[in-house]
């Protein structure tokens, strides 16, 4: 599989919804007043930054979002892998919106869907050639290929695996209840305590 993953070649073009709603976060925190709503929203946003997207510690997309990913070339078909595929980062992959490339003359072209197939059932998702097709030649320049794709579990927090939803809420709770980085008792421990176990099965190892 062709896997030229480089995080700095990924840019999010459509952002996801809030990772959890203000109401759900307040219910988890058992906060009934509205005085801290702005703070809670900031903590939810911080939890999303901590977990989600190309800079998040999970290496995956959580709620539905659109990304543009640039490559220098298409993969090379070989005897061992005649239908060399492209592994798409930030699973789970929902769909591929377009594949654009610069041809030998430097003109922008859109690769037709008759050329490639998209497997969203695998993780990561894979773009591969259809039988009898081949990848086009591209201009020898950096970022000659741009793949635009949609990723994430769904549009709302209810579509997330329960462990990831709980991890986000626990991050918010830990930061809301403890405004410093550590809790000092007989032992100094970083916060949050349980999040690492909740998210461990979902970390993408590139």
C-alpha positions as CSV (number, residue, x, y, z in Angstrom):
1,X,0.0,0.0,0.0
2,X,1.2,3.5,-0.8
3,X,1.3,5.5,2.4
4,X,3.1,8.8,2.1
5,X,1.5,10.2,5.2
6,X,2.8,13.5,6.3
7,X,0.7,15.5,8.8
8,X,1.8,18.9,7.5
9,X,0.2,18.0,4.1
10,X,-3.2,17.8,5.7
11,X,-5.5,20.8,6.0
12,X,-9.0,20.8,7.3
13,X,-11.4,22.6,5.0
14,X,-14.7,21.9,6.9
15,X,-14.6,21.8,10.7
16,X,-16.7,19.3,12.7
17,X,-19.5,20.2,15.1
18,X,-18.7,20.6,18.8
19,X,-17.4,17.3,20.2
20,X,-20.1,17.3,22.9
21,X,-22.9,19.8,23.4
22,X,-22.8,22.4,26.1
23,X,-25.9,20.7,27.7
24,X,-24.3,17.3,27.7
25,X,-21.1,18.6,29.2
26,X,-23.0,20.5,31.9
27,X,-25.0,17.4,32.7
28,X,-21.8,15.4,33.1
29,X,-20.4,18.2,35.3
30,X,-23.6,18.5,37.2
31,X,-23.6,22.3,36.5
32,X,-27.0,23.9,36.4
33,X,-26.1,27.6,36.3
34,X,-25.2,29.3,33.0
35,X,-22.3,31.4,34.4
36,X,-19.6,29.0,33.2
37,X,-21.1,28.2,29.8
38,X,-18.3,30.0,27.9
39,X,-15.7,28.3,30.0
40,X,-17.3,24.9,29.4
41,X,-17.5,25.5,25.7
42,X,-13.7,26.4,25.7
43,X,-12.9,23.2,27.5
44,X,-14.9,21.1,25.1
45,X,-13.0,22.8,22.2
46,X,-9.7,22.1,24.0
47,X,-10.7,18.4,24.5
48,X,-11.4,18.2,20.7
49,X,-8.0,19.7,19.9
50,X,-6.4,17.2,22.3
51,X,-8.0,14.1,20.7
52,X,-9.2,15.0,17.2
53,X,-7.6,15.6,13.8
54,X,-4.0,15.6,12.5
55,X,-2.7,17.2,15.7
56,X,-4.8,15.1,18.1
57,X,-3.3,12.3,20.1
58,X,-5.6,9.7,18.5
59,X,-4.6,10.3,14.9
60,X,-8.2,10.0,13.7
61,X,-11.2,12.1,12.9
62,X,-14.0,12.0,15.4
63,X,-17.0,13.9,14.1
64,X,-17.7,14.5,10.4
65,X,-15.1,16.9,8.8
66,X,-13.5,17.5,5.4
67,X,-9.7,17.4,4.7
68,X,-7.5,18.2,1.8
69,X,-4.4,16.0,1.5
70,X,-1.6,16.7,-0.9
71,X,0.8,14.2,-2.4
72,X,3.7,14.5,-4.9
73,X,2.6,11.6,-7.1
74,X,0.3,8.6,-7.3
75,X,1.6,5.2,-6.2
76,X,3.6,3.0,-8.6
77,X,2.0,-0.3,-9.6
78,X,4.4,-3.1,-9.1
79,X,4.4,-6.9,-9.9
80,X,3.7,-7.5,-6.2
81,X,1.0,-4.9,-6.0
82,X,-0.5,-4.2,-9.4
83,X,-3.4,-2.3,-7.9
84,X,-1.3,-0.2,-5.4
85,X,-3.6,1.6,-3.1
86,X,-3.5,4.8,-1.2
87,X,-4.2,4.6,2.6
88,X,-6.2,7.6,3.6
89,X,-5.2,9.1,7.0
90,X,-7.5,10.2,9.8
91,X,-9.9,7.2,9.9
92,X,-12.7,6.4,9.8
93,X,-13.1,7.4,6.2
94,X,-16.6,8.3,5.1
95,X,-16.0,9.2,1.4
96,X,-13.6,10.7,-1.1
97,X,-15.0,14.0,-2.6
98,X,-12.4,14.4,-5.4
99,X,-8.9,13.6,-6.5
100,X,-7.3,16.4,-8.5
101,X,-3.8,16.4,-10.0
102,X,-1.5,18.5,-12.2
103,X,-0.9,16.8,-15.6
104,X,2.4,17.0,-17.5
105,X,1.5,20.5,-18.8
106,X,0.7,21.8,-15.3
107,X,-3.1,21.9,-15.9
108,X,-5.4,20.8,-13.2
109,X,-7.4,17.6,-13.9
110,X,-10.0,15.7,-11.9
111,X,-9.5,11.9,-11.8
112,X,-12.7,10.2,-12.8
113,X,-14.4,7.8,-10.4
114,X,-14.2,5.2,-13.2
115,X,-10.5,4.9,-12.5
116,X,-10.5,4.3,-8.8
117,X,-12.5,2.6,-6.0
118,X,-12.8,3.7,-2.4
119,X,-13.0,1.2,0.5
120,X,-14.5,2.8,3.5
121,X,-14.9,-0.4,5.3
122,X,-11.2,-0.9,6.1
123,X,-9.2,1.1,8.6
124,X,-7.6,3.2,7.3
125,X,-9.8,3.6,4.3
126,X,-8.1,2.8,0.9
127,X,-8.3,4.3,-2.5
128,X,-7.3,1.7,-5.1
129,X,-7.4,1.3,-8.9
130,X,-10.2,-0.5,-10.6
131,X,-9.3,-3.4,-12.7
132,X,-7.7,-2.4,-16.0
133,X,-7.0,1.2,-14.9
134,X,-3.8,3.0,-14.1
135,X,-2.8,6.1,-12.2
136,X,-2.2,9.1,-14.5
137,X,1.2,10.8,-14.9
138,X,1.6,14.1,-13.0
139,X,3.9,17.1,-13.3
140,X,7.1,16.6,-11.4
141,X,6.3,19.2,-8.6
142,X,5.5,19.1,-5.0
143,X,1.9,18.7,-4.1
144,X,0.9,17.6,-7.6
145,X,-2.0,15.6,-6.2
146,X,-4.8,16.8,-3.9
147,X,-7.2,14.3,-2.4
148,X,-10.3,15.8,-0.7
149,X,-12.0,13.4,1.7
150,X,-14.6,13.3,4.5
151,X,-13.9,11.5,7.7
152,X,-15.4,10.9,11.1
153,X,-17.8,8.6,12.9
154,X,-20.8,10.9,12.3
155,X,-22.3,14.3,12.7
156,X,-23.0,14.3,16.5
157,X,-21.4,13.0,19.7
158,X,-24.0,10.2,19.8
159,X,-22.2,8.6,16.8
160,X,-18.9,8.3,18.7
161,X,-17.8,5.1,20.4
162,X,-18.9,5.3,24.1
163,X,-15.3,5.3,25.3
164,X,-14.3,8.3,23.1
165,X,-17.4,10.2,24.2
166,X,-16.6,9.5,27.8
167,X,-12.9,10.4,27.4
168,X,-13.9,13.8,26.0
169,X,-16.3,14.4,28.9
170,X,-13.7,13.3,31.4
171,X,-11.1,15.7,30.0
172,X,-13.6,18.5,30.3
173,X,-14.5,17.4,33.9
174,X,-10.8,17.2,34.9
175,X,-10.0,20.6,33.5
176,X,-13.1,22.2,35.0
177,X,-12.5,20.8,38.5
178,X,-8.7,21.3,38.5
179,X,-7.5,24.5,37.0
180,X,-3.8,23.5,37.4
181,X,-2.0,20.8,35.5
182,X,-1.5,18.5,38.4
183,X,-3.3,17.5,41.6
184,X,-0.9,17.4,44.6
185,X,-1.6,14.9,47.4
186,X,0.8,12.3,48.8
187,X,1.7,11.7,45.1
188,X,1.8,14.2,42.3
189,X,-0.2,12.9,39.3
190,X,-1.0,14.4,35.9
191,X,-4.7,14.8,34.9
192,X,-6.8,13.2,33.7
193,X,-6.3,9.8,35.2
194,X,-8.6,7.5,33.2
195,X,-8.5,9.0,29.7
196,X,-5.5,7.2,28.5
197,X,-7.1,3.8,29.1
198,X,-10.3,4.8,27.4
199,X,-8.6,6.1,24.2
200,X,-5.8,3.5,23.9
201,X,-7.7,1.1,21.7
202,X,-8.5,3.9,19.2
203,X,-5.0,5.4,18.7
204,X,-3.8,5.1,15.1
205,X,-0.3,3.8,14.9
206,X,1.2,5.0,11.6
